[in-house]
Amino acid sequence: MEIIEQAGRWAEPDDTGATYVEQLATGDLSIGTYSLRAGAVDAQSPHGEDEVYVVTSGRARFTSGDQTVEACPGTVLFVPAHEEHRFHDISEDLTLLVFFGPAYGSRAS
């Protein structure tokens, strides 16, 4: 067992306004936090792994494929591998728990 006590508070945005910090990685799963400041640009590109976001704080809009939704605390979003996706219109600093299966970077993108 591993307890990740600081998840959701570790990823302080850098000068770009966005930061991802990985807290746990196994062969089948990785967990991290992703933080974006209000007004920041989410410049991520599609990943080779399935991904789940859990919004812990903040507000934004989220587009994945051809669907756009509001993202606020408690929102859970699933993104299949290789799908274009992005947070935008970030109106309040956003903090997310991020789960990759299998672990982030373990599949060729």
BELHULIN-V308957 format. One line per field, one symbol per residue. ss: DSSP state (a for helix, b for strand, c for the rest). burial: # if it has 16 or more other C-alpha atoms within 10 Angstrom, else .. A space follows every 50 residues. Layout:
BEGIN
ss=???
burial=???
END
This chain:
BEGIN
ss=cccccccccccccccccbbbbbbbbccccbbbbbbbcccccccccccccb bbbbbbbbbbbbbbccbbbbbbcccbbbbcccccbbbbbbbbbbbbbbbb bcccccccc
burial=......##.####...#######.#...##########.###...##### ##########.###......##......###.#.####.#..######## ####.#...
END
